Each structure stands twice: as structure tokens, then as C-alpha cells.
Amino acid sequence: QVQLVESGGGLAQPGGSLTLSCAASGFTFWAYHMCWYRQAPGKERERVARIFLGMQKEYADSVKGRFTISRDNARNQLFLNMTRLKPDDTAVYYCHSSYDDDYWGQGTQVTVSS
């Protein structure tokens, strides 16, 4: 049974940094693409970053140059390093696996405010 547990969210000041983690279990982690999504209040969920099996990476224009996605296949973990945070980055952040398109974890709240 797939399980994704996000952590690392919190309150950050504009210009600050946070690193999110996602612990994965229940599937062969290294064999699937992984993504980070976010959903701000009143807005639709959007993909912010994706990492492919070959470690290629894609980013939404809104986070390019500020966020870095990475994965540790030995530990079944996904990360999102967020720098130069902006108030518009405030959202609940979710990790997601191509193993199961319908599964979503609880997410982790990121709030950027002074």
C-alpha cells in the first residue's frame, strides 16, 4: 500500500529557505517519477517540480532558479529545497508518485510571511 509522508513545512520569512522531505513506502520508489505539488487557498493544485528516473528535473516557471528537487533512492526519500521564498509560495505542499495517480498524502503547510 503506497504511503507518502511529507514533512519540513513551517513559517518562513520572505527571502528565507525551507527544505521539505517526503518519506515513501509501499512501492518501488526508484522505479517511478516523483513530483512536488502545491495548493494555495482558493487555487487549484499545481505541480512545482518533477524528477525523472534518470534524475532529469523540471520546474514550474514560478519556482525555477529558487527551488531544487532531489531524491535519495537508497532511503526512499524525496526532497524540495526552497530558497528565496516569497509570500506567493504559501501553500500546502504534497509529494506525488507516478506509481499511483490517485494517491495524495496529507501534505505539509508552508507559510511565507513577515
C-alpha positions as CSV (number, residue, x, y, z in Angstrom):
1,Q,0.0,0.0,0.0
2,V,1.5,3.3,-1.1
3,Q,2.3,5.9,1.5
4,L,3.8,9.3,1.2
5,V,4.5,11.4,4.3
6,E,5.6,15.0,3.8
7,S,7.4,17.0,6.5
8,G,9.5,20.1,6.9
9,G,7.0,22.8,6.3
10,G,6.6,25.8,8.6
11,L,6.8,29.5,8.8
12,A,9.5,31.3,6.9
13,Q,10.2,35.0,6.2
14,P,10.3,36.3,2.7
15,G,13.8,35.6,1.3
16,G,14.2,32.6,3.6
17,S,14.6,28.9,3.0
18,L,13.0,25.6,3.9
19,T,13.6,22.1,2.9
20,L,10.7,19.7,2.5
21,S,11.1,15.9,2.8
22,C,8.8,13.1,1.7
23,A,9.2,9.5,3.0
24,A,7.8,7.0,0.6
25,S,6.8,3.3,1.1
26,G,4.7,0.6,-0.4
27,F,6.1,0.7,-3.9
28,T,9.5,0.5,-5.7
29,F,10.5,4.1,-5.2
30,W,13.4,4.2,-7.6
31,A,11.3,3.0,-10.5
32,Y,8.9,5.9,-10.6
33,H,8.9,9.6,-11.4
34,M,8.3,11.8,-8.4
35,C,6.8,15.3,-8.1
36,W,6.1,18.1,-5.7
37,Y,2.8,19.8,-6.0
38,R,1.3,22.7,-4.0
39,Q,-2.2,24.1,-3.4
40,A,-2.8,27.6,-2.1
41,P,-6.1,28.7,-0.6
42,G,-8.7,29.1,-3.3
43,K,-6.4,27.9,-6.0
44,E,-6.0,24.7,-7.9
45,R,-3.2,22.3,-7.1
46,E,-0.2,22.9,-9.3
47,R,3.0,20.9,-10.0
48,V,6.1,22.8,-9.0
49,A,8.8,20.3,-9.6
50,R,9.3,16.8,-11.1
51,I,12.3,14.4,-11.1
52,F,12.5,11.6,-13.5
53,L,14.1,8.2,-13.2
54,G,17.3,9.4,-14.9
55,M,17.4,12.4,-12.5
56,Q,16.3,14.9,-15.1
57,K,14.4,17.7,-13.4
58,E,11.6,20.1,-14.4
59,Y,10.3,23.1,-12.6
60,A,7.4,25.5,-12.9
61,D,8.4,28.9,-14.1
62,S,7.3,30.4,-10.8
63,V,10.0,28.5,-8.8
64,K,12.7,28.0,-11.4
65,G,16.1,29.1,-10.0
66,R,14.8,29.1,-6.4
67,F,13.6,25.5,-5.8
68,T,15.6,22.3,-6.2
69,I,14.1,18.8,-6.3
70,S,16.2,15.8,-5.4
71,R,15.7,12.2,-4.4
72,D,17.6,9.5,-2.4
73,N,16.6,6.2,-3.9
74,A,18.5,4.3,-1.2
75,R,16.4,5.8,1.5
76,N,13.1,6.2,-0.5
77,Q,13.0,9.9,0.1
78,L,12.2,12.9,-2.0
79,F,13.3,16.5,-1.1
80,L,12.4,20.0,-2.1
81,N,15.0,22.7,-1.2
82,M,13.2,26.1,-1.3
83,T,15.2,29.3,-1.3
84,R,14.4,33.0,-1.7
85,L,10.9,32.2,-0.6
86,K,8.0,34.6,-1.5
87,P,4.6,35.1,0.1
88,D,3.1,33.6,-3.1
89,D,4.9,30.3,-2.2
90,T,2.4,29.9,0.7
91,A,0.6,26.7,0.2
92,V,0.2,23.1,1.3
93,Y,2.9,21.1,-0.4
94,Y,2.4,17.5,-1.5
95,C,4.7,14.9,-2.9
96,H,3.3,12.6,-5.6
97,S,4.4,9.4,-7.3
98,S,3.6,8.3,-10.9
99,Y,3.0,4.8,-9.2
100,D,-0.5,5.9,-8.2
101,D,-2.0,9.0,-9.7
102,D,-5.0,8.9,-7.2
103,Y,-3.0,8.8,-4.0
104,W,-2.2,12.0,-2.1
105,G,-0.7,12.3,1.3
106,Q,-1.6,14.8,4.0
107,G,0.8,17.5,2.7
108,T,2.9,19.9,4.7
109,Q,2.0,23.6,5.2
110,V,4.4,26.3,4.1
111,T,3.7,29.8,5.1
112,V,5.9,32.7,3.9
113,S,5.2,35.9,5.9
114,S,7.0,38.6,7.7
